């Protein structure tokens, strides 16, 4: 299912991503699905994310309506390699197990 919030629509510029996530969860197309767990890895040279990790887990769990224990948030660097290492951007990878 795609096309919820196209990046070409200026209405979503600067939008609160947690609120967008909550809108997706309320959509009839996904209402029958449940998040069993989420594993998120953020790649960034800076900022150091360890001080924010627990807050990120709590916020994601609340938005997804699941327990904090079902959310894993990790952060790593590329040891100054690539665009992340040059501090030109941040990337993330997320795997979510869903059930009906």
Protein Blocks (a to p, Z undefined) as FASTA:
>chain_A
ZZklgcklmklgoiafklmmmmmmmpmklmmpccfbdcdddddfbdcfklmmmmmmmmmm
mmnopafklpccddddeehpajklnopaccddddddddZZ
